[in-house]
Amino acid sequence: MPPASPNPSPEPDSKESARYSRKETKPDSKAEAEERRQRLMREYSRYGSVGVQFGAVLALFALAGYWVDEKLGSSPIFLVLGVLVGFGGGLVSLIRKIPVSSKGRHPRSKS
């Protein structure tokens, strides 16, 4: 009869336990790292331009309303209308660019 071991449950060898305890990942190559960086920069520029576009649409319609008010002599009617239309247009643009949720869903595709 073989001698009893001090530890009755056998331990798996270290390679097997490492496989189950953590994900095996290979180091990224320079090309993969560069691709990931470029993808991240595209996302930043896409979402960074949303605020600028919203402000530009709002300002454009407000200026158009102001110009119409100056030509017709009607005080703030078309200015307020231009601000409201610009806000609505900017909001529609914002909704189309931003994803529906933050759970990894992508924005609506243009149909």
Rosetta constraint file for C-alpha pairs under 8 A:
AtomPair CA 4 CA 8 HARMONIC 7.85 0.50
AtomPair CA 12 CA 16 HARMONIC 6.28 0.50
AtomPair CA 12 CA 17 HARMONIC 6.26 0.50
AtomPair CA 13 CA 17 HARMONIC 6.52 0.50
AtomPair CA 14 CA 18 HARMONIC 6.05 0.50
AtomPair CA 15 CA 19 HARMONIC 6.30 0.50
AtomPair CA 16 CA 20 HARMONIC 6.59 0.50
AtomPair CA 17 CA 21 HARMONIC 5.99 0.50
AtomPair CA 18 CA 22 HARMONIC 6.15 0.50
AtomPair CA 19 CA 23 HARMONIC 6.73 0.50
AtomPair CA 19 CA 24 HARMONIC 6.80 0.50
AtomPair CA 28 CA 32 HARMONIC 5.95 0.50
AtomPair CA 28 CA 33 HARMONIC 6.21 0.50
AtomPair CA 29 CA 33 HARMONIC 6.31 0.50
AtomPair CA 30 CA 34 HARMONIC 6.07 0.50
AtomPair CA 31 CA 35 HARMONIC 6.12 0.50
AtomPair CA 32 CA 36 HARMONIC 6.17 0.50
AtomPair CA 33 CA 37 HARMONIC 6.19 0.50
AtomPair CA 34 CA 38 HARMONIC 6.16 0.50
AtomPair CA 35 CA 39 HARMONIC 6.14 0.50
AtomPair CA 36 CA 40 HARMONIC 6.20 0.50
AtomPair CA 37 CA 41 HARMONIC 6.22 0.50
AtomPair CA 38 CA 42 HARMONIC 6.19 0.50
AtomPair CA 39 CA 43 HARMONIC 6.40 0.50
AtomPair CA 40 CA 44 HARMONIC 6.27 0.50
AtomPair CA 41 CA 45 HARMONIC 6.09 0.50
AtomPair CA 42 CA 46 HARMONIC 6.01 0.50
AtomPair CA 43 CA 47 HARMONIC 6.23 0.50
AtomPair CA 44 CA 48 HARMONIC 5.76 0.50
AtomPair CA 45 CA 49 HARMONIC 6.03 0.50
AtomPair CA 46 CA 50 HARMONIC 6.89 0.50
AtomPair CA 47 CA 51 HARMONIC 7.75 0.50
AtomPair CA 47 CA 97 HARMONIC 7.78 0.50
AtomPair CA 47 CA 98 HARMONIC 7.57 0.50
AtomPair CA 48 CA 52 HARMONIC 7.41 0.50
AtomPair CA 49 CA 53 HARMONIC 6.05 0.50
AtomPair CA 50 CA 54 HARMONIC 6.11 0.50
AtomPair CA 50 CA 94 HARMONIC 6.34 0.50
AtomPair CA 50 CA 97 HARMONIC 7.43 0.50
AtomPair CA 51 CA 55 HARMONIC 6.19 0.50
AtomPair CA 52 CA 56 HARMONIC 6.08 0.50
AtomPair CA 53 CA 57 HARMONIC 6.16 0.50
AtomPair CA 53 CA 90 HARMONIC 7.23 0.50
AtomPair CA 54 CA 58 HARMONIC 6.26 0.50
AtomPair CA 54 CA 87 HARMONIC 7.70 0.50
AtomPair CA 54 CA 90 HARMONIC 4.53 0.50
AtomPair CA 54 CA 91 HARMONIC 7.16 0.50
AtomPair CA 54 CA 93 HARMONIC 7.40 0.50
AtomPair CA 54 CA 94 HARMONIC 7.08 0.50
AtomPair CA 55 CA 59 HARMONIC 6.03 0.50
AtomPair CA 55 CA 90 HARMONIC 7.45 0.50
AtomPair CA 56 CA 60 HARMONIC 5.97 0.50
AtomPair CA 57 CA 61 HARMONIC 6.30 0.50
AtomPair CA 57 CA 86 HARMONIC 5.53 0.50
AtomPair CA 57 CA 87 HARMONIC 7.55 0.50
AtomPair CA 57 CA 89 HARMONIC 6.99 0.50
AtomPair CA 57 CA 90 HARMONIC 5.85 0.50
AtomPair CA 58 CA 62 HARMONIC 6.12 0.50
AtomPair CA 58 CA 82 HARMONIC 7.89 0.50
AtomPair CA 58 CA 83 HARMONIC 6.07 0.50
AtomPair CA 58 CA 85 HARMONIC 7.83 0.50
AtomPair CA 58 CA 86 HARMONIC 4.15 0.50
AtomPair CA 58 CA 87 HARMONIC 5.49 0.50
AtomPair CA 58 CA 89 HARMONIC 7.77 0.50
AtomPair CA 58 CA 90 HARMONIC 6.55 0.50
AtomPair CA 59 CA 63 HARMONIC 6.02 0.50
AtomPair CA 59 CA 83 HARMONIC 7.60 0.50
AtomPair CA 59 CA 86 HARMONIC 7.29 0.50
AtomPair CA 60 CA 64 HARMONIC 6.18 0.50
AtomPair CA 60 CA 86 HARMONIC 7.33 0.50
AtomPair CA 61 CA 65 HARMONIC 6.11 0.50
AtomPair CA 61 CA 82 HARMONIC 4.69 0.50
AtomPair CA 61 CA 83 HARMONIC 6.03 0.50
AtomPair CA 61 CA 85 HARMONIC 6.90 0.50
AtomPair CA 61 CA 86 HARMONIC 5.09 0.50
AtomPair CA 62 CA 66 HARMONIC 6.16 0.50
AtomPair CA 62 CA 79 HARMONIC 5.53 0.50
AtomPair CA 62 CA 80 HARMONIC 7.35 0.50
AtomPair CA 62 CA 81 HARMONIC 7.94 0.50
AtomPair CA 62 CA 82 HARMONIC 4.68 0.50
AtomPair CA 62 CA 83 HARMONIC 4.80 0.50
AtomPair CA 62 CA 86 HARMONIC 6.93 0.50
AtomPair CA 63 CA 67 HARMONIC 6.09 0.50
AtomPair CA 63 CA 79 HARMONIC 7.30 0.50
AtomPair CA 63 CA 82 HARMONIC 7.58 0.50
AtomPair CA 64 CA 68 HARMONIC 6.25 0.50
AtomPair CA 64 CA 79 HARMONIC 7.48 0.50
AtomPair CA 64 CA 82 HARMONIC 6.70 0.50
AtomPair CA 65 CA 69 HARMONIC 6.16 0.50
AtomPair CA 65 CA 77 HARMONIC 7.93 0.50
AtomPair CA 65 CA 78 HARMONIC 4.47 0.50
AtomPair CA 65 CA 79 HARMONIC 4.03 0.50
AtomPair CA 65 CA 80 HARMONIC 7.22 0.50
AtomPair CA 65 CA 81 HARMONIC 6.79 0.50
AtomPair CA 65 CA 82 HARMONIC 4.77 0.50
AtomPair CA 65 CA 83 HARMONIC 7.60 0.50
AtomPair CA 66 CA 70 HARMONIC 6.24 0.50
AtomPair CA 66 CA 76 HARMONIC 7.44 0.50
AtomPair CA 66 CA 78 HARMONIC 6.47 0.50
AtomPair CA 66 CA 79 HARMONIC 4.76 0.50
AtomPair CA 66 CA 82 HARMONIC 7.89 0.50
AtomPair CA 67 CA 71 HARMONIC 6.30 0.50
AtomPair CA 68 CA 72 HARMONIC 6.10 0.50
AtomPair CA 68 CA 78 HARMONIC 6.48 0.50
AtomPair CA 68 CA 79 HARMONIC 7.88 0.50
AtomPair CA 69 CA 73 HARMONIC 5.44 0.50
AtomPair CA 69 CA 74 HARMONIC 4.95 0.50
AtomPair CA 69 CA 75 HARMONIC 5.77 0.50
AtomPair CA 69 CA 76 HARMONIC 6.67 0.50
AtomPair CA 69 CA 77 HARMONIC 7.07 0.50
AtomPair CA 69 CA 78 HARMONIC 5.75 0.50
AtomPair CA 69 CA 79 HARMONIC 6.77 0.50
AtomPair CA 70 CA 74 HARMONIC 7.06 0.50
AtomPair CA 70 CA 75 HARMONIC 7.58 0.50
AtomPair CA 74 CA 78 HARMONIC 7.58 0.50
AtomPair CA 76 CA 80 HARMONIC 5.99 0.50
AtomPair CA 77 CA 81 HARMONIC 6.23 0.50
AtomPair CA 78 CA 82 HARMONIC 5.79 0.50
AtomPair CA 79 CA 83 HARMONIC 6.20 0.50
AtomPair CA 80 CA 84 HARMONIC 6.22 0.50
AtomPair CA 81 CA 85 HARMONIC 6.11 0.50
AtomPair CA 82 CA 86 HARMONIC 5.87 0.50
AtomPair CA 83 CA 87 HARMONIC 5.96 0.50
AtomPair CA 84 CA 88 HARMONIC 6.16 0.50
AtomPair CA 85 CA 89 HARMONIC 6.08 0.50
AtomPair CA 86 CA 90 HARMONIC 5.97 0.50
AtomPair CA 87 CA 91 HARMONIC 6.01 0.50
AtomPair CA 88 CA 92 HARMONIC 6.21 0.50
AtomPair CA 89 CA 93 HARMONIC 6.28 0.50
AtomPair CA 90 CA 94 HARMONIC 6.08 0.50
AtomPair CA 91 CA 95 HARMONIC 6.14 0.50
AtomPair CA 92 CA 96 HARMONIC 6.29 0.50
AtomPair CA 93 CA 97 HARMONIC 6.36 0.50
AtomPair CA 94 CA 98 HARMONIC 6.18 0.50
AtomPair CA 95 CA 99 HARMONIC 7.71 0.50
AtomPair CA 96 CA 107 HARMONIC 6.89 0.50
AtomPair CA 96 CA 108 HARMONIC 6.66 0.50
AtomPair CA 97 CA 107 HARMONIC 6.33 0.50
AtomPair CA 97 CA 108 HARMONIC 7.87 0.50
AtomPair CA 98 CA 107 HARMONIC 5.99 0.50
AtomPair CA 99 CA 105 HARMONIC 6.37 0.50
AtomPair CA 99 CA 106 HARMONIC 5.39 0.50
AtomPair CA 99 CA 107 HARMONIC 4.11 0.50
AtomPair CA 99 CA 108 HARMONIC 7.21 0.50
AtomPair CA 100 CA 105 HARMONIC 6.87 0.50
AtomPair CA 100 CA 106 HARMONIC 7.42 0.50
AtomPair CA 100 CA 107 HARMONIC 6.39 0.50
AtomPair CA 101 CA 105 HARMONIC 6.28 0.50
